Amino acid sequence: MREGLSEMRRALRAARASGQPQREADVLATLGLTMILAGSTARGMAHLDSAARAARGPGAGRVLMRRAGILSVLGRRDEALRDLNQVVTILHRHADLLWEARARGHRGMLLLEMGHTRLADADFAAAERHFQLVDQEWEAAGERHNRGLVAAASGKVPEALALLAEAERRFRLLGTPVLDVAIDRCAILLSAGLAADAWAETDAASQGLGAEHRRSIKFAELLYSSATAALAAGDPAAARDRAEQAARLFRGQHRNRWSARARLVLVQARHAAGDTSQSAYRLACSVAAELDAVDAEESAEAHLLAGRLAWARGNPVRAEYYLAAAAGGVRGGTAISRSRAWLARALLCQLRVQDAGMLAACRRGLAILGEHQQMLGASELRAAVTAHGRELAAIGQRAAVCRGSGRQLLAWSERWRATAQAAAPASLSGDAELAREMSALREVCRRLDRDPATAAQVAVLRRERKRLEDAVRARILQTPGQAAARTKTLALPDLLDQLAGAVLVELVELDGVLHAVTVGRTGFRLRTVGDAVAAAREVDFARFLLRRLADGRPVPDPARALADAGRLLEKVLLGGAAADLDSGAVVIVPPGRLHAIPWGMLPTLRTQSVSVSPSVAAWLRAKTAPQPGNRAVVLVGGPDLPAAGAEIKQLAELYPGAGVLANGTATAANVLAALDGCSLAHVAAHGTFRADNPLFSALQLDDGPLTVYDIEGIDRAPHRLVLSCCESGRAAPAGADELLGLASSLMPMGTAGIVAAVVPVNDQVTPAVMAALHTSVAAGAGFPGALAAVRADAALADDPLANATACSFIALGV
């Protein structure tokens, strides 16, 4: 930047010496623009204004275009649009294709800010064509980037990510990566609920920037993006630090709109940290007024925060004023902004004690987010975006608890629980490039895990694994949705019919308290169980005990330890709801944070048929799923598992016609082909759960790991599946109340029943447990009933390890 300014000052002296006023105006405009980008806003604008007064003909169009671009950056949109409308006319009249393209690009950005996405995309598309005609590759890449912004504003997150990835690829080929890509990708990732990814994006972009870049316009915007990402990721301290830095830079650059945006993030960070002080309230009110004055889209968010703070400080009159202002955007903007406006409307109705209006607003906001969710193809995105609806659902849940209505609490919990599983993820079975990347990743992982000759190349292979995982994930995130129909609202009479005498227990975590809704012959009952944190702690203790027993580590009086742990689990998870359970079948729907629970340890459930499901809707889909036409049974034995051979051999005798893949034939291609549409599958292979990215959780096969991404690529999931490997039933909580993992990905693809372990299990004892399970299944039992029989037999055997192993498995679905 410094060297560029020096060259431009020399150019200005030479232009003046030439006696050519139009050349002087042209250079003066470029110098002014560059000075502003370097942070000298006032002096740069003076140069641009002088150049605009002096320019004539096509040169006037070029100078006005530069000034309009900077006016837009400075938030003076009306002035910028007036300039640009003149510019396009002037340059088109003079057939100046290059500068007309530039003007259209700038006008497209203004139109996009004003919400005119179709007009903006038309300008961007025309600009890209013009740039390509005159061989301006860098600027053509910029218009591809801008078209990504249009897609994002239209709610097309996968398309937006794909367009930005293409723009970034072009920029890098030209050796000129730009911060705009990171800034805009951060915003898109935040709209999709991927806060950690957004934060990592901005941090990576800031690495290696020199001191002069850290005073520039774009670095200030990058800091702002980083602050918003840190806030969404749950780190208000980091958000506050970055927002303060960004606000200082924006003030020095005389960028009032951006300064107000940064101060909004600053006060949001203070509020997230629990600050409801008078100074925080005044700052929120001040920022709301500033953003209103410049007609910024963040104005509604500022009003929402000011309303919350006014309410918290006991000022209902001002709270009503600000919430009403925030609720005004229910019909315009992105799906996220409209859902936030409905949230403001719900809070306003709550303040006015208008319960019907409050609940109606919550329903409208969730419906908008549900439509947005269907535009996303990747299961990770569909799960993450539900975070935007968490508060809307919680308002409905609180109203139900206040009324003491178990029926209403169940209905509101189901409205926004496991919605990502309402439809299968978009299939990528025809993506040849993705298939090549997955195959390469499998080979790299196989070499890292099992090839002793790679010891000297471990660091290189780990870097290659990371590169391939990033490439696979990025490609899948760019998959558009399939516009599947939204799942209908839960019909409670249908539920009662399908339960057919079984008891449903839905656990709901709300404001740190665990509630239980039971549904059975006696109707709906709502019970408050207790502290959700205490429940999670007891679950961790129970899982720890099961792991110790599976590993063969000493446990004093293991039978008593198991019994005590089970009683404690029952107390903190069910409380008084345990009294609502009879000796029949039980369906349990836990919240996402409490999904990996060994339910068989609970005394009341030890010998009962227990089905676990992420939602009532998911259980109903499994219950009513049609039997597959293909009655095939598939048995898979993975490598490096000594007991797998005996396990598969024993099951092959039970299922004489089963297809067996083991001893080198259990490759990814063979296993995927066999699983596709089969009636029953059993996989005895090591499993790995990836907490950092649960969709890379995998089953270890002969040629490497078979990940969740691989399984999502098959056309028809197996109707029923047994996973006897370690922790195959684990999943990671995501979004509002979603799960990401192996089992949770199979159910929306049509798998009606899964048996899987929620903790590591003992490889020597597991084959006997599996043999007992399949003996019941072959005799016609469903998975929940078969697993109950296994637990009952293990309890009678007086063998703590066998008992612990039987309790480590759960039955998902039917």
C-alpha positions in Angstrom: 0.0 0.0 0.0 2.8 2.4 0.9 4.7 1.7 -2.3 1.5 2.0 -4.3 0.7 5.5 -2.9 4.3 6.6 -3.7 3.9 5.5 -7.3 0.5 7.2 -7.6 1.9 10.5 -6.3 4.6 10.4 -8.9 1.9 9.6 -11.5 -0.1 12.7 -10.4 3.0 14.9 -10.8 3.6 13.5 -14.2 -0.1 14.0 -15.2 0.0 17.6 -14.1 3.2 18.2 -16.0 1.7 16.7 -19.2 -1.0 19.4 -19.3 -3.8 16.9 -19.8 -6.6 17.7 -17.4 -8.5 14.4 -18.0 -5.4 12.3 -17.3 -4.8 14.3 -14.1 -8.4 13.8 -13.0 -8.1 10.0 -13.7 -4.9 9.7 -11.6 -6.3 11.9 -8.9 -9.3 9.7 -8.5 -7.2 6.6 -8.2 -5.0 8.2 -5.7 -8.0 9.3 -3.6 -9.5 5.9 -3.7 -6.3 4.2 -2.6 -5.8 6.7 0.2 -9.2 5.9 1.6 -8.5 2.1 1.4 -5.3 2.9 3.3 -7.3 4.7 6.0 -7.0 8.4 5.1 -10.6 8.9 4.4 -11.0 12.7 4.5 -8.0 13.5 2.3 -9.0 10.7 -0.1 -12.5 12.0 -0.5 -11.3 15.5 -1.2 -9.2 14.1 -4.1 -12.1 12.2 -5.5 -14.5 15.2 -5.4 -11.9 17.3 -7.2 -11.4 14.6 -9.8 -15.2 14.4 -10.3 -15.5 18.2 -10.9 -12.7 18.1 -13.5 -13.5 14.9 -15.5 -15.4 15.0 -18.8 -16.7 12.4 -21.3 -15.9 8.7 -20.6 -13.4 9.8 -18.0 -16.2 11.3 -16.0 -17.8 7.9 -15.9 -14.6 6.3 -14.6 -14.1 8.9 -11.9 -17.7 8.8 -10.8 -17.6 5.0 -10.6 -14.6 5.1 -8.3 -16.2 7.7 -6.1 -19.5 5.7 -6.0 -17.6 2.6 -4.9 -16.0 4.5 -2.0 -19.3 6.2 -1.1 -20.8 2.7 -0.9 -18.0 1.5 1.4 -18.5 4.6 3.6 -22.3 3.8 3.9 -23.5 6.8 1.8 -25.7 4.6 -0.4 -28.1 7.1 -1.9 -25.2 9.3 -3.2 -23.4 6.2 -4.5 -26.5 4.9 -6.4 -27.0 8.4 -8.0 -23.4 8.3 -9.2 -23.6 4.8 -10.5 -26.8 5.3 -12.5 -25.0 8.1 -14.3 -21.9 6.0 -14.8 -23.6 3.1 -16.5 -25.3 5.4 -18.9 -22.2 7.4 -19.7 -19.9 4.3 -20.2 -22.5 2.3 -22.2 -22.9 5.3 -24.5 -19.1 5.5 -25.1 -18.8 1.6 -25.5 -16.4 1.4 -22.6 -16.9 -2.2 -21.8 -14.4 -2.5 -19.0 -15.5 0.4 -16.9 -19.2 -0.3 -17.6 -18.5 -3.8 -16.1 -17.0 -2.2 -13.0 -19.9 0.2 -12.6 -22.4 -2.6 -12.9 -20.5 -4.6 -10.3 -20.6 -1.7 -7.9 -24.3 -1.0 -8.6 -25.1 -4.7 -8.1 -23.6 -4.4 -4.6 -25.8 -1.5 -3.8 -28.9 -3.2 -5.1 -28.1 -6.2 -3.1 -27.8 -4.1 0.1 -31.3 -2.7 -0.7 -32.7 -6.2 -1.1 -33.1 -6.3 -4.9 -31.4 -9.6 -5.4 -32.6 -10.3 -8.9 -31.5 -6.9 -10.2 -28.2 -7.3 -8.4 -27.6 -10.7 -9.9 -28.3 -9.4 -13.4 -25.7 -6.6 -12.9 -23.2 -9.1 -11.6 -23.8 -11.6 -14.4 -23.4 -8.8 -17.0 -20.3 -7.5 -15.4 -18.7 -11.0 -15.3 -19.4 -11.5 -19.0 -17.9 -8.1 -19.9 -14.8 -8.7 -17.8 -14.3 -12.1 -19.5 -14.6 -10.5 -22.9 -11.8 -8.0 -22.1 -9.6 -10.7 -20.4 -9.9 -9.2 -16.9 -9.7 -12.5 -15.0 -9.3 -11.0 -11.5 -12.4 -8.8 -11.8 -14.4 -11.6 -13.4 -13.6 -13.7 -10.3 -14.8 -10.8 -8.1 -18.2 -10.9 -9.9 -18.4 -14.6 -9.3 -17.8 -13.8 -5.6 -20.6 -11.2 -5.8 -23.0 -13.7 -7.2 -22.3 -15.9 -4.2 -23.5 -13.0 -2.0 -26.7 -12.9 -4.0 -27.2 -16.6 -3.4 -26.6 -16.2 0.3 -29.1 -13.3 0.5 -31.6 -15.6 -1.2 -31.1 -18.3 1.4 -29.2 -20.6 -1.0 -26.3 -21.3 1.4 -24.9 -24.3 -0.5 -24.9 -22.4 -3.8 -23.3 -19.4 -2.0 -20.5 -21.5 -0.6 -19.8 -23.1 -4.0 -19.6 -19.7 -5.8 -17.3 -18.3 -3.1 -15.1 -21.4 -3.4 -14.9 -20.9 -7.1 -14.0 -17.3 -6.7 -11.3 -18.1 -4.2 -9.9 -20.7 -6.5 -9.6 -18.1 -9.3 -8.0 -15.5 -7.0 -5.4 -18.0 -5.8 -4.6 -19.1 -9.3 -3.9 -15.4 -10.0 -1.8 -15.1 -6.9 -4.1 -12.5 -5.3 -6.2 -14.0 -2.5 -8.5 -11.3 -1.0 -9.9 -10.9 2.5 -13.4 -10.3 1.1 -13.8 -14.0 0.5 -13.1 -14.8 4.2 -15.3 -12.0 5.4 -18.3 -13.1 3.3 -17.8 -16.8 3.9 -17.8 -16.0 7.6 -21.2 -14.3 7.3 -22.6 -17.3 5.3 -21.3 -19.8 7.7 -22.9 -17.9 10.6 -26.2 -17.8 8.8 -26.0 -21.6 8.6 -25.2 -21.9 12.3 -21.6 -22.9 11.8 -20.1 -20.4 14.3 -16.9 -22.3 15.0 -16.1 -22.6 11.3 -16.8 -18.9 10.8 -14.5 -18.0 13.6 -11.7 -20.2 12.3 -12.2 -18.7 8.8 -11.5 -15.1 10.1 -8.6 -16.1 12.3 -7.0 -18.0 9.4 -7.4 -15.0 7.1 -5.7 -12.6 9.6 -2.6 -14.7 9.9 0.5 -13.2 8.3 -1.0 -9.8 7.6 1.5 -7.0 7.8 1.2 -3.8 9.8 0.0 -1.7 6.9 -2.8 -4.2 6.2 -3.9 -4.0 9.8 -4.8 -0.4 9.4 -6.8 -1.0 6.2 -10.5 -0.9 5.5 -10.7 -4.6 4.9 -8.8 -5.6 8.0 -11.3 -3.6 10.1 -14.1 -5.5 8.4 -12.3 -8.8 9.1 -12.1 -7.9 12.8 -15.8 -7.1 12.8 -16.5 -10.5 11.2 -14.3 -12.2 13.7 -16.2 -10.5 16.5 -19.6 -11.6 15.3 -18.2 -15.2 14.9 -16.8 -15.2 18.4 -20.1 -14.0 19.8 -22.0 -16.7 18.0 -19.4 -19.3 19.1 -20.1 -18.5 22.8 -17.0 -16.4 23.6 -18.3 -12.9 24.5 -14.9 -11.8 25.9 -13.1 -12.5 22.5 -16.1 -10.9 20.7 -15.8 -7.8 22.9 -12.1 -7.4 22.3 -12.4 -7.7 18.5 -15.4 -5.4 18.3 -13.5 -2.7 20.3 -10.6 -3.0 17.9 -12.8 -2.8 14.9 -14.8 0.2 16.2 -11.5 2.1 16.8 -10.4 1.5 13.2 -13.8 2.4 11.7 -13.9 5.6 13.7 -10.4 6.5 12.4 -11.7 5.8 8.8 -14.8 7.9 9.3 -17.0 4.9 8.6 -20.1 5.6 10.7 -22.2 2.7 9.6 -19.5 0.2 10.2 -18.6 1.8 13.5 -22.2 1.4 14.7 -22.2 -2.2 13.6 -19.1 -2.9 15.6 -20.5 -1.2 18.7 -23.6 -3.4 18.3 -21.5 -6.5 18.6 -19.7 -4.9 21.5 -23.0 -4.4 23.5 -24.3 -7.8 22.4 -21.1 -9.3 23.9 -21.6 -7.5 27.1 -25.2 -8.7 27.3 -24.1 -12.3 26.5 -21.7 -12.0 29.5 -24.6 -11.0 31.7 -24.3 -7.2 31.7 -27.7 -5.5 31.9 -26.3 -2.3 33.4 -27.5 1.2 32.6 -24.4 1.9 30.5 -25.1 -1.3 28.4 -28.7 -0.2 27.9 -27.7 3.3 26.9 -25.1 1.9 24.4 -27.8 -0.3 22.9 -30.2 2.6 22.5 -27.5 4.8 20.9 -26.5 2.1 18.5 -30.1 1.4 17.5 -30.5 5.1 16.7 -27.3 5.3 14.7 -28.2 2.2 12.6 -31.7 3.6 12.0 -30.1 6.8 10.7 -28.1 5.0 8.1 -30.9 2.4 7.3 -28.7 -0.5 8.2 -30.1 -4.0 8.2 -28.6 -4.6 11.7 -31.0 -1.9 13.0 -33.7 -4.5 13.9 -31.1 -6.6 15.9 -30.1 -3.4 17.9 -33.7 -2.7 18.7 -34.3 -6.2 19.8 -31.3 -6.0 22.2 -32.4 -2.6 23.5 -35.9 -4.0 24.1 -34.5 -6.9 26.1 -32.3 -4.7 28.2 -35.2 -2.2 28.9 -37.4 -5.2 30.0 -34.6 -6.6 32.2 -34.2 -3.2 33.8 -37.9 -2.9 34.6 -38.9 -0.4 31.9 -41.8 -2.0 30.0 -42.7 1.2 28.1 -39.3 1.5 26.5 -39.1 -2.3 26.0 -42.4 -2.2 24.1 -41.1 0.6 21.9 -37.9 -1.1 20.9 -39.5 -4.6 20.5 -42.2 -3.1 18.3 -39.5 -1.6 16.1 -37.6 -4.9 15.9 -40.8 -6.7 15.0 -41.3 -4.6 11.9 -39.1 -6.7 9.6 -41.3 -9.9 9.5 -41.8 -9.6 5.8 -38.5 -8.5 4.4 -34.9 -9.7 4.4 -33.3 -13.2 4.8 -35.0 -16.1 6.5 -32.8 -15.6 9.6 -33.6 -11.8 9.9 -37.4 -12.6 9.4 -37.2 -15.3 12.1 -35.6 -12.8 14.4 -38.3 -10.3 13.7 -40.9 -12.9 14.7 -38.9 -13.5 17.9 -39.2 -9.8 18.6 -43.0 -10.1 18.0 -43.2 -13.0 20.3 -41.4 -11.1 23.1 -43.6 -8.1 22.5 -46.7 -10.3 22.9 -45.2 -11.8 26.0 -44.7 -8.4 27.5 -48.3 -7.5 26.7 -49.5 -10.8 28.2 -50.9 -11.9 24.8 -50.2 -15.6 24.9 -52.0 -16.5 21.7 -50.1 -13.9 19.7 -46.9 -14.9 21.4 -47.2 -18.6 20.4 -48.4 -17.7 16.9 -45.3 -15.6 16.4 -43.1 -18.5 17.6 -44.8 -20.8 15.1 -44.3 -18.4 12.2 -40.7 -17.9 13.1 -40.0 -21.6 13.2 -41.9 -22.2 10.0 -39.6 -19.7 8.2 -36.5 -21.4 9.5 -38.0 -24.8 8.6 -38.4 -23.6 4.9 -34.8 -22.3 5.0 -33.6 -25.6 6.4 -35.0 -27.5 3.4 -32.8 -25.5 1.1 -29.7 -27.1 2.7 -28.6 -30.5 1.4 -25.9 -31.4 4.0 -27.1 -33.0 7.2 -24.5 -30.9 9.1 -26.0 -27.6 7.8 -29.6 -28.7 8.4 -28.7 -29.6 12.0 -26.6 -26.4 12.7 -29.2 -23.9 11.4 -31.7 -25.0 14.0 -29.7 -23.0 16.5 -31.5 -19.9 15.1 -34.8 -21.3 16.3 -33.8 -22.4 19.8 -35.3 -19.3 21.6 -38.5 -19.4 19.6 -39.1 -23.1 20.6 -38.1 -22.3 24.3 -40.8 -19.6 24.6 -43.4 -22.1 23.6 -42.0 -24.7 26.0 -41.9 -22.3 28.9 -45.6 -21.4 28.3 -46.5 -25.1 28.4 -44.5 -25.7 31.6 -46.2 -22.6 33.2 -49.6 -24.1 32.4 -48.5 -27.5 33.7 -49.5 -29.0 30.3 -47.6 -32.2 29.3 -49.5 -32.3 26.1 -48.4 -28.8 25.1 -44.8 -29.3 26.2 -44.6 -32.4 24.1 -46.0 -30.6 21.1 -43.6 -27.6 21.4 -40.6 -29.8 22.0 -41.4 -31.9 18.9 -41.9 -28.8 16.8 -38.1 -28.1 16.9 -36.5 -31.4 17.8 -34.5 -33.6 15.4 -36.0 -31.7 12.5 -32.8 -32.3 10.5 -33.8 -36.0 10.4 -37.1 -35.3 8.8 -35.6 -36.0 5.4 -32.6 -37.8 4.1 -29.5 -35.8 3.2 -29.0 -34.9 -0.4 -27.3 -37.8 -2.3 -23.9 -37.2 -3.9 -23.7 -40.7 -5.4 -23.0 -39.2 -8.9 -20.2 -36.8 -7.8 -17.1 -38.5 -9.3 -14.7 -35.9 -7.8 -16.1 -36.5 -4.3 -15.8 -40.3 -4.8 -12.1 -39.8 -5.7 -11.5 -37.7 -2.7 -13.2 -40.1 -0.4 -11.2 -43.0 -1.8 -7.9 -41.1 -1.4 -8.9 -40.2 2.2 -9.6 -43.9 3.0 -6.2 -44.9 1.7 -4.4 -42.2 3.7 -6.2 -43.3 6.8 -5.5 -46.9 6.2 -1.8 -46.2 5.8 -1.7 -44.1 9.0 -3.5 -46.8 11.0 -2.2 -50.0 9.7 0.9 -49.7 7.5 4.1 -49.8 9.6 6.1 -48.7 6.6 4.6 -45.2 6.9 6.2 -44.3 10.2 8.6 -41.9 8.6 5.8 -40.2 6.7 3.3 -39.7 9.5 3.5 -35.9 9.5 3.0 -35.7 5.7 0.1 -38.2 5.8 -1.6 -36.3 8.6 -1.5 -33.1 6.6 -2.8 -34.9 3.6 -5.6 -36.4 5.7 -6.5 -32.9 7.0 -6.5 -31.5 3.4 -8.7 -34.3 2.1 -11.2 -34.1 5.0 -11.5 -30.3 4.5 -12.1 -30.8 0.8 -14.7 -33.5 1.3 -16.6 -31.5 3.9 -16.5 -28.3 1.8 -17.8 -30.1 -1.2 -20.7 -31.7 0.8 -21.6 -28.3 2.5 -22.1 -27.0 -1.1 -24.8 -29.5 -1.8 -28.2 -27.9 -2.4 -31.3 -29.2 -0.7 -33.9 -31.4 -2.4 -36.9 -29.3 -1.3 -38.4 -32.2 0.6 -41.8 -31.6 2.1 -41.8 -30.4 5.7 -42.8 -33.0 8.3 -46.4 -32.4 9.5 -47.0 -31.3 13.0 -47.2 -34.2 15.4 -50.7 -35.6 15.5 -51.2 -36.7 19.1 -54.1 -39.2 18.3 -51.8 -40.9 15.8 -49.2 -41.2 18.5 -51.6 -42.8 21.0 -52.7 -45.3 18.3 -49.1 -46.3 17.4 -48.0 -46.6 21.1 -50.6 -49.4 21.4 -50.1 -49.8 25.2 -46.5 -48.7 25.4 -45.4 -45.7 27.4 -43.6 -42.7 25.9 -41.2 -40.7 27.9 -40.0 -37.4 26.4 -37.3 -35.6 28.3 -37.0 -31.9 27.9 -34.2 -29.7 29.1 -35.4 -26.1 29.6 -33.5 -23.4 31.4 -31.2 -25.9 33.1 -34.1 -28.0 34.4 -35.0 -31.5 33.1 -38.7 -32.2 32.7 -40.4 -35.5 31.7 -43.6 -35.9 29.7 -45.1 -39.4 29.9 -47.8 -40.5 27.5 -49.7 -43.7 28.1 -53.1 -45.2 28.9 -53.6 -42.7 31.6 -53.0 -39.7 29.3 -50.3 -37.0 29.4 -48.3 -36.3 32.6 -45.7 -33.6 33.2 -43.2 -34.0 35.9 -40.2 -31.9 36.9 -37.2 -34.2 37.3 -34.4 -31.9 38.4 -31.1 -30.3 37.6 -30.0 -31.1 34.0 -26.3 -30.6 34.8 -26.6 -33.1 37.7 -28.2 -35.6 35.3 -25.4 -35.1 32.7 -22.8 -35.7 35.5 -24.4 -39.0 36.6 -24.5 -40.1 32.9 -20.8 -39.4 32.7 -20.2 -41.4 35.9 -22.2 -44.4 34.6 -20.4 -44.4 31.2 -17.1 -44.2 33.1 -18.0 -47.3 35.1 -19.0 -49.3 32.0 -15.7 -48.3 30.3 -13.7 -49.5 33.3 -15.5 -52.9 33.3 -15.1 -53.3 29.6 -11.4 -52.6 29.8 -10.9 -55.1 32.6 -9.8 -52.5 35.1 -10.6 -53.3 38.8 -13.9 -52.1 40.2 -14.7 -52.9 43.8 -17.9 -55.0 44.0 -18.8 -54.4 40.4 -22.3 -55.9 40.7 -23.2 -53.4 43.5 -21.5 -50.6 41.6 -23.7 -51.2 38.5 -26.8 -51.4 40.7 -26.0 -48.2 42.5 -25.2 -46.3 39.3 -28.4 -47.5 37.8 -30.5 -46.3 40.7 -28.8 -42.9 40.6 -29.4 -42.6 36.8 -33.0 -43.4 37.3 -33.4 -40.7 40.0 -31.8 -37.9 37.9 -33.2 -38.9 34.5 -36.8 -40.0 35.3 -37.5 -38.9 38.9 -41.2 -39.4 39.6 -41.8 -40.3 35.9 -40.5 -43.8 36.7 -43.8 -44.4 38.6 -45.6 -43.9 35.3 -43.9 -46.9 33.7 -45.5 -50.3 33.9 -44.1 -53.6 32.8 -44.8 -53.0 29.1 -42.7 -51.4 26.3 -41.2 -48.0 26.8 -40.2 -45.4 24.1 -37.7 -42.8 25.4 -37.0 -39.5 23.6 -34.1 -37.8 25.3 -32.7 -34.3 24.5 -29.6 -34.1 22.4 -27.2 -33.6 25.3 -28.4 -36.8 27.0 -28.6 -39.2 24.0 -25.8 -41.6 24.8 -27.4 -43.1 27.9 -27.2 -46.9 28.9 -30.9 -47.0 29.6 -30.7 -50.7 30.5 -28.9 -49.9 33.7 -32.0 -48.2 35.2 -33.8 -50.7 37.5 -37.2 -49.9 36.1 -36.0 -50.5 32.5 -33.7 -53.4 33.1 -36.0 -56.1 31.7 -38.4 -53.9 29.7 -38.4 -53.4 25.9 -36.9 -49.9 25.6 -36.8 -48.0 22.3 -34.8 -44.8 22.1 -35.4 -42.1 19.4 -34.2 -38.6 18.8 -37.9 -37.4 18.4 -41.4 -38.8 18.5 -41.7 -38.0 14.8 -38.6 -40.1 14.1 -40.0 -43.0 16.1 -43.3 -42.8 14.3 -41.5 -42.9 10.9 -39.6 -46.0 12.1 -42.7 -47.6 13.4 -44.6 -47.2 10.1 -41.7 -47.8 7.8 -42.5 -50.5 5.1 -40.7 -53.8 5.0 -38.1 -53.8 2.3 -38.6 -56.0 -0.8 -35.1 -57.2 -0.5 -35.0 -59.7 2.4 -31.2 -60.1 2.3 -29.1 -60.4 5.4 -25.6 -59.0 5.4 -22.8 -59.9 7.9 -19.6 -57.8 7.9 -16.4 -58.6 9.8 -13.8 -55.9 10.0 -10.0 -56.2 10.4 -7.9 -56.2 13.6 -10.8 -57.5 15.7 -9.9 -61.1 16.7 -13.4 -61.9 18.0 -15.1 -60.7 14.9 -14.4 -63.9 13.0 -16.1 -66.1 15.6 -18.9 -63.6 15.9 -19.6 -63.6 12.1 -19.3 -67.4 11.8 -21.8 -67.9 14.6 -24.3 -65.5 13.0 -23.8 -67.1 9.6 -25.1 -70.4 11.1 -28.1 -68.6 12.4 -28.8 -66.9 9.0 -27.8 -69.6 6.4 -28.4 -67.5 3.3 -26.6 -64.4 4.6 -24.0 -62.6 2.5 -20.7 -62.6 4.4 -18.0 -60.0 3.9 -14.9 -60.6 6.0 -11.2 -61.7 5.8 -10.2 -59.1 3.1 -13.6 -58.8 1.3 -15.0 -56.2 3.7 -14.0 -53.2 1.5 -15.9 -50.0 1.4 -17.3 -50.6 -2.1 -18.4 -54.1 -1.2 -20.0 -53.2 2.1 -21.9 -50.2 0.7 -23.2 -52.3 -2.2 -24.4 -55.0 0.3 -26.0 -52.6 2.7 -27.9 -50.8 0.0 -31.6 -51.8 0.6 -30.9 -55.0 2.6 -33.3 -56.2 5.3 -30.9 -56.8 8.1 -27.2 -56.1 8.5 -24.7 -56.8 11.2 -21.3 -55.1 11.3 -18.6 -56.3 13.7 -15.8 -53.9 13.1 -13.9 -51.3 15.1 -15.6 -48.0 15.2 -14.3 -44.5 15.9 -16.3 -41.5 17.0 -15.0 -38.1 15.9 -16.2 -35.4 18.3 -14.5 -32.7 16.2 -16.5 -33.7 13.1 -19.0 -36.5 13.9 -19.7 -37.1 10.2 -16.1 -38.5 9.9 -17.0 -41.1 12.5 -16.3 -44.4 10.9 -16.3 -48.2 10.8 -12.9 -49.7 10.1 -13.0 -51.9 7.0 -10.3 -53.8 5.2 -9.4 -50.9 2.9 -9.8 -48.1 5.5 -12.6 -46.2 7.3 -16.2 -46.2 6.1 -17.4 -42.8 7.2 -20.9 -41.4 7.7 -20.4 -39.4 4.5 -19.9 -42.7 2.7 -23.0 -44.2 4.1 -25.1 -41.1 3.3 -24.2 -41.8 -0.4 -26.1 -45.1 -0.7 -29.6 -45.0 -2.3 -31.4 -47.2 0.3 -30.4 -47.6 3.9 -30.6 -51.1 5.5 -34.0 -51.7 7.1 -32.4 -52.9 10.4 -28.8 -52.7 11.4 -26.7 -54.0 14.3 -23.4 -52.3 15.1 -21.5 -54.4 17.6 -18.5 -52.0 17.6 -17.4 -49.5 20.2 -19.4 -46.3 20.7 -21.2 -46.8 17.4 -24.4 -45.3 19.0 -22.7 -42.0 20.0 -23.5 -38.8 18.3 -22.6 -35.1 18.8 -25.2 -32.6 19.8 -25.7 -29.9 17.2 -27.9 -26.9 16.6 -30.9 -26.5 18.9 -31.6 -30.2 19.7 -30.1 -32.2 16.9 -27.6 -35.1 16.7 -24.8 -35.9 14.2 -23.3 -39.3 14.1 -23.5 -42.7 12.4 -26.8 -44.0 13.8 -28.5 -40.6 13.6 -27.6 -40.3 9.9 -29.1 -43.7 9.0 -32.6 -43.2 10.5 -33.6 -40.3 8.1 -32.4 -42.5 5.2 -35.0 -45.2 6.1 -33.4 -47.4 8.7 -36.2 -48.4 11.1 -34.1 -50.0 13.8 -30.5 -49.9 15.0 -28.7 -51.7 17.9 -25.5 -49.8 18.8 -23.2 -49.3 21.8 -23.0 -46.0 23.6 -19.7 -46.8 25.3 -16.7 -49.0 24.3 -17.5 -52.7 24.9 -15.5 -55.8 25.7 -14.5 -57.6 22.4 -14.4 -61.0 24.1 -17.9 -60.8 25.7 -19.7 -59.0 22.9 -20.0 -62.0 20.5 -22.1 -63.9 23.1 -24.3 -60.9 23.6 -24.8 -60.5 19.9 -25.6 -64.2 19.4 -28.3 -64.0 22.1 -29.7 -60.8 20.5 -29.9 -62.4 17.0 -31.4 -65.6 18.4 -34.4 -63.5 19.5 -34.4 -61.4 16.3 -34.4 -64.6 14.1 -37.4 -65.8 16.2 -39.3 -62.7 15.2 -38.6 -60.2 18.0 -38.0 -56.5 17.4 -34.7 -55.0 18.5 -36.0 -53.4 21.7 -37.6 -56.7 22.9 -34.6 -58.7 21.8 -32.2 -56.4 23.7 -34.4 -56.6 26.8 -34.2 -60.4 26.7 -30.4 -60.2 26.5 -30.2 -57.9 29.5 -32.5 -60.2 31.5 -30.4 -63.2 30.7 -27.2 -61.3 31.6 -28.6 -60.2 34.9 -29.4 -63.8 35.8 -25.9 -65.0 34.9 -24.3 -63.2 37.8 -21.5 -61.9 35.5 -20.9 -58.2 36.0 -18.9 -57.9 32.7 -21.7 -59.6 30.7 -24.2 -57.5 32.5 -22.3 -54.3 31.8 -21.9 -55.3 28.1 -25.6 -56.0 27.7 -26.4 -52.6 29.3 -24.0 -50.8 27.0 -26.2 -51.3 23.9 -29.4 -49.4 23.1 -32.1 -50.0 20.5 -32.9 -47.0 18.3 -36.2 -47.1 16.5 -38.0 -50.4 16.4 
